[in-house]
Amino acid sequence: MPTTEQLKETIARYAAVASARDADAYADLFTEDAVQVDPYPAGVHKGRDEIKAFITQSFDACETMTFEPGEVRAVGDRAAITFHITLTLEGGVTMHIRGIEIFTVTDDGLISAVDAYWGDADVTME
């Protein structure tokens, strides 16, 4: 079972890689058979290849992305976090997404599952 520190390190890597918009490094954070649901319940991505395709599409839709984890609650092999994503879209429009993600992490620090909880009410534009 990963330690609390390992869970927090995995979240930090996830945030850094998402903010860097590096699809390969993002996919490498996951186990081969990982399941990502983003957003829950409709956006199901199974396996590293589907996860990479999803994040590539997300990165391609914006000019910049900043993923900021908020509170982290780590217990056993899971970590629940609040998050704030800031995206710069074409034309200088800024989108904010705020939500909660729950990660399951293996002993070697890879993500085997993550569920993202956010909806239309959690998205603002400026």
Secondary structure, DSSP 8 states (H G I E B T S, - for coil): ---HHHHHHHHHHHHHHHHHT-HHHHHHTEEEEEEEESSTTT-EEEHHHHHHHHHHHHHHT-SEEEEEEEEEEEETTEEEEEEEEEEE-GGG-EEEEEEEEEEEE-TTS-EEEEEEE--GGGEEE-
